[in-house]
Structure formats: structure tokens, C-alpha cells
């Protein structure tokens, strides 16, 4: 979906520029881990937690995954490229990490299209990439607006070619929390599994 990769950039770039600048300054400590993705440790301009229902209706927060590195990706099940590619990269990264390290990582897929992404659909789509992956669905538009605002995620409906059809233009990136629940990384899409393996290993070892 071209809007996911390119249409968002002009509209959301200004929202992230200041946050990225601050992140680069904060990442300059010589004693800090040398991540391959953007280190946003200590950056307070992004969300620090969430409260979203999973596909069974149970409200999940970071506390549910204490002791694990948490990867939080915003997408939708009808996405033709960025979302399945990212999920596939994460699945491959966990395989390369090996079972012991992979068990200390939790991947969360937050839908930006709850209108179509029912709990049943999310429950089929997300675990298809890896049985451990969990889908989260904001209960209503207000909840979606809150979590996307907290994490500076852009999303918008893009009308399709037929009446009533649409795609979603959205920020194609992930956020990573460490095992203590602290936000550490901003990961852009399309980098392949290698940077994931490198950085997740630093966070779970």
C-alpha cells in the first residue's frame, strides 16, 4: 500500500522531527547499548503505557508482559504490504534469536482499523505469523485516538476505487519496550530481520 509507505511522510514528519532530535541527543551516552534502530530511551514525548483489549476482550497493559521486551506495531489486517512484511520480519527475527531469547519477547499488533478488524479477524490474522503474537483492538474511536496520540502515530482512511471501500494511511513503524517496561526503540519499517535480531538480543540478554 503506497499510502502507508509514502503518503504519511509529508503529514506526520513534523510531529516526529522534534522527538527524533531529542532521541538522538539522549542516545549519546557512551555506556548505552549500541542499537541499530533509533534509541529513544528517556524520551518523554512518546507514550509510556497503554490499556487495550486483546482478541478475547481482556484489557492488556505493559504490566502483563513484565520481564519481556515488548514490540508494539500499529497496522491493520487489510494492509497489503507494510503490515504483513513487518510481522514476517519479526517472526523471522524470533526464529533467529532462538527459543530462549524469543520467549522473552512479546509482539503486539495494534489495529488502526477497528471498524473492519473484529476480534475474530485479528485473532486469526496476528497469530498466523507466530502463535505468540497478540492482537490489540481499541474499543472505540476515542480509545484509538488516545493510543495513537500517545505514541504519535498517524492514521487516516483513504477512499478506495469502489463505494464504501478504503485503505488506511498509517505510520509504519514499531516501538520497543525493554524488560522493565521502559520505552527504548523506534523501529522504521522495511529494514529486514537483522536489526531486529541485533537490538532484541541486547534487550533480552
Buried (B, 14 or more C-beta within 10 A) or exposed (E): BEBBBEBBEEEBEEBBEEBBEBBEEBBEEEEBBEBBBBBBBBBEBBBEEBBBBBBEEEEBEBEBBEEBBBBBBBBBBBBEBBBBBBBEBBBBBBEBBEEEBBEBBBBBBBBBBBEEBBBEBBBEBBBEBBEBBBBBBBEEEEBBEBBBEEBBBBBBEBEEEEEEEBBBBBBBBBBBBBBEBEBBBBBEBEEEBEBBBBBBBBBBE
